[in-house]
Amino acid sequence: MSEAISNIQGLRELAGRHQGYIVDLWGVLHDGVTAFPAAVEAVRNLKTQGGRILILSNAPRRSSEVAERCRELGIDQSCYHALLSSGEDAWQNLRSRRDPWYARLGRICYHLGPERDHGMRDGLDLDFTHDPVEADFILNTGGHGAEDTVGSYQPIIDACLSQSLPMICANPDLEVIRGGRREICAGAVAGRYEELGGEVRYHGKPHPPIYESAMHLLGLDNPRDVLCIGDSLRTDIAGANASGMGSLWVLDGIHAETLGMTDGRMPQEERMVAICKAHGHTPNFAIPTLRW
């Protein structure tokens, strides 16, 4: 993709150019604690003007749980037509076992994740164990505490590796900013597991299967009819590029500190291009913060 990035100041500049819009959640519409009113209004306006809106989140929880949390924050269905989470994609695969990789998994699961993610266990014909030695596979939904590091989970990683357990990663993100503080996500632990020789199946952005599901929910066939809106080069922009979709990079999210964002102003073009080169992914458009 070309290194040229078209800078815009408001989402209204792109309204009507695409039939469908895939919108990231965390870092774009909220920070895990508070919704961003201007961003919510922008997406609502886009829907009002006829755009098909899908919220696509790398949350390791069922879509219904994510939608309920959104509603609590003021992001209701006036803003979107459908919502899909990486956790839902993982859960559906665990339930159906249609995929050969899933078909060969056993029924005893070691869940690496906090209690708030236990909704991922509901409705599955599985037995859960606290001991990796007893498990057939790992369901990884992320860390337990805000202060955790990947190193905090090294003993668990080592125990799982000793049993050659395949891992399902229900959130490929490495980190998230919750209320202004960075926390590790399931993807960081999965990355270490994979580096040490473990087998990992990822669900969510930037992996292609989630975009196939997204297109189905949007009711569209041509990826070129879709614009992806997100703050992460590694997931949102990479996934859009690989799927042949357009992309809008929201700059005041996960990369804001690296970009040197101040007062919501557009950073220097040279810095934007350098960061894109370092990540190997370039968006079509960039916006300082999501607004109309």
ZIVEN-V846032 format. One record per residue. N is the residue number from 0. RES is the residue in one letter. SS is DSSP state (H for helix, E for strand, L for the rest). PHI is phi in whole degrees, -180 to 180 (none if undefined). NEAR is the number of other ideal C-beta (glycine too) atoms within 8 Angstrom. Layout:
n=[N N]
res=[RES RES]
ss=[SS SS]
phi=[PHI PHI]
near=[NEAR NEAR]
This chain:
n=[0 1 2 3 4 5 6 7 8 9 10 11 12 13 14 15 16 17 18 19 20 21 22 23 24 25 26 27 28 29 30 31 32 33 34 35 36 37 38 39 40 41 42 43 44 45 46 47 48 49 50 51 52 53 54 55 56 57 58 59 60 61 62 63 64 65 66 67 68 69 70 71 72 73 74 75 76 77 78 79 80 81 82 83 84 85 86 87 88 89 90 91 92 93 94 95 96 97 98 99 100 101 102 103 104 105 106 107 108 109 110 111 112 113 114 115 116 117 118 119 120 121 122 123 124 125 126 127 128 129 130 131 132 133 134 135 136 137 138 139 140 141 142 143 144 145 146 147 148 149 150 151 152 153 154 155 156 157 158 159 160 161 162 163 164 165 166 167 168 169 170 171 172 173 174 175 176 177 178 179 180 181 182 183 184 185 186 187 188 189 190 191 192 193 194 195 196 197 198 199 200 201 202 203 204 205 206 207 208 209 210 211 212 213 214 215 216 217 218 219 220 221 222 223 224 225 226 227 228 229 230 231 232 233 234 235 236 237 238 239 240 241 242 243 244 245 246 247 248 249 250 251 252 253 254 255 256 257 258 259 260 261 262 263 264 265 266 267 268 269 270 271 272 273 274 275 276 277 278 279 280 281 282 283 284 285 286 287 288 289 290 291]
res=[M S E A I S N I Q G L R E L A G R H Q G Y I V D L W G V L H D G V T A F P A A V E A V R N L K T Q G G R I L I L S N A P R R S S E V A E R C R E L G I D Q S C Y H A L L S S G E D A W Q N L R S R R D P W Y A R L G R I C Y H L G P E R D H G M R D G L D L D F T H D P V E A D F I L N T G G H G A E D T V G S Y Q P I I D A C L S Q S L P M I C A N P D L E V I R G G R R E I C A G A V A G R Y E E L G G E V R Y H G K P H P P I Y E S A M H L L G L D N P R D V L C I G D S L R T D I A G A N A S G M G S L W V L D G I H A E T L G M T D G R M P Q E E R M V A I C K A H G H T P N F A I P T L R W]
ss=[L L L L L E E E L L H H H H L L L L L E E E E L L E L L L E L L L L E L H H H H H H H H H H H H L L L E E E E E E L L L L L H H H H H H H H H H H L L L L L L L L E E E E H H H H H H H H H H H L L L H H H H L L L L E E E E E L L H H H H H H H L L L L L E E E L L H H H L L E E E E L L L L L L L L L H H H H H H H H H H H H H L L L E E E E L L L L L E E E E L L E E E E L H H H H H H H H H H L L L L E E E L L L L L H H H H H H H H H H H L L L L H H H E E E E E L L H H H H H H H H H H H L L E E E E E L L L L L H H H H L L L L L L L L L H H H H H H H H H H H L L L L L E E E L L L L L]
phi=[none -61 -78 -70 -121 -88 -88 -127 -106 -150 -63 -59 -68 -109 -61 90 -79 -131 -84 -129 -136 -102 -113 -70 -106 -72 92 -117 -105 -158 -116 88 -122 -134 -77 -99 -56 -66 -70 -62 -63 -63 -69 -63 -63 -63 -67 -59 -85 104 -75 -84 -111 -121 -85 -120 -119 -87 -90 -84 -138 -63 -58 -64 -69 -65 -63 -66 -64 -61 -60 -61 -87 95 -105 -101 -75 -71 -98 -152 -95 -150 -137 -136 -114 -64 -62 -62 -61 -66 -62 -62 -68 -66 -75 -81 58 -70 -69 -56 -63 -74 -60 -90 -72 -79 -116 -106 -114 -98 -94 -96 172 -79 -61 -64 -98 -68 -62 -68 -87 -66 80 -109 -84 -136 -108 -110 -127 -93 -118 -56 -63 -89 -87 -97 -162 -115 -106 -103 -114 123 -75 -93 -132 -65 -92 -65 -122 -60 -60 -61 -106 -61 -61 -67 -58 -63 -65 -69 -64 -65 -101 54 -79 -70 -117 -98 -102 -90 -156 -74 -61 -85 -155 -141 -103 -105 57 93 -117 -82 -133 -74 -118 -58 -61 -68 -69 -63 -61 -65 -60 -68 -59 -90 104 -76 -96 -131 -112 -97 -126 116 -66 -100 -77 -54 -56 -67 -77 -65 -65 -64 -63 -63 -68 -77 73 -122 -111 -101 -58 -68 -85 -120 -114 -96 -118 -164 -106 -104 -65 -69 -111 -64 -76 -61 -65 -63 -61 -67 -94 78 -101 -74 -146 -123 -92 -92 -82 -92 -100 -65 -100 -58 -64 -64 -76 70 -66 -137 56 69 -88 -64 -71 -63 -59 -63 -68 -60 -64 -64 -67 -63 -63 -63 -88 79 -141 -125 -82 -76 -133 -140 -138 -59 -149 -72 -156 -78]
near=[6 4 8 4 14 7 9 11 7 9 16 8 7 11 10 7 6 11 8 14 14 15 15 18 14 13 13 15 16 13 11 8 6 7 10 12 7 10 13 13 10 14 16 10 12 12 13 6 8 5 12 10 14 16 15 14 12 14 11 16 13 12 10 6 11 16 10 8 8 14 9 6 9 8 12 7 6 5 12 11 9 9 12 14 17 16 19 12 14 15 13 8 13 12 9 8 9 6 8 5 8 11 8 5 10 5 8 12 14 16 12 12 14 9 4 5 14 8 8 16 9 7 4 8 4 9 6 9 10 4 7 13 6 7 14 8 13 14 14 15 15 14 13 5 6 6 4 10 6 10 5 7 12 9 6 9 13 8 10 15 12 7 9 7 13 12 14 14 15 18 16 17 12 9 10 11 14 11 8 5 7 7 11 12 14 17 13 11 16 14 10 12 14 10 6 8 5 13 7 11 9 9 16 14 16 9 10 8 8 15 13 8 10 13 12 7 10 14 5 10 4 6 9 7 9 17 13 17 14 18 13 14 13 9 14 16 17 14 15 14 12 8 9 6 13 12 15 16 14 14 16 9 12 9 11 9 6 6 11 8 11 5 3 7 7 6 10 6 8 6 10 13 11 8 12 14 9 6 10 6 11 11 13 8 13 13 15 10 11 13 11 8]
